[in-house]
Amino acid sequence: MDKIDEYIPVTKAKSQILNIIRDIGAYDSTLAITKNGLPQAVLISMEHYTALQETIEVLSDKNVMHQLQNSMKDLKNKKQLTDLDEL
């Protein structure tokens, strides 16, 4: 999992929200918003959020995970893999 790049108090976040949104997308950073010094929320770019959702979808699919596990076993055992051009 990615680390938190910056922590910012909610009061500062409120006053700088436009700059924060601009920077989040440009630098693909992860920002934790704090309240009373404790992290309460995380702000990430839409691109990063979409990638996380896609990853969750793949990890939730038992068939895909089974195929990945079998492929990893095949690689470990140096078994010949299927060439996509041959399909």
ZIWODA-V427839 format. One record per residue. N is the residue number from 1. NEAR is the number of other C-alpha atoms within 10 Angstrom. Layout:
N:NEAR
N:NEAR
This chain:
1:4
2:6
3:8
4:13
5:10
6:11
7:17
8:16
9:16
10:19
11:11
12:11
13:18
14:12
15:10
16:11
17:12
18:10
19:10
20:16
21:14
22:11
23:13
24:17
25:15
26:10
27:9
28:14
29:18
30:19
31:21
32:20
33:21
34:18
35:13
36:8
37:11
38:12
39:15
40:12
41:12
42:13
43:16
44:16
45:19
46:12
47:11
48:16
49:12
50:11
51:12
52:13
53:12
54:12
55:11
56:11
57:11
58:13
59:12
60:11
61:10
62:10
63:11
64:13
65:13
66:11
67:11
68:12
69:12
70:12
71:14
72:13
73:12
74:13
75:12
76:9
77:9
78:9
79:11
80:8
81:9
82:8
83:7
84:6
85:5
86:5
87:5
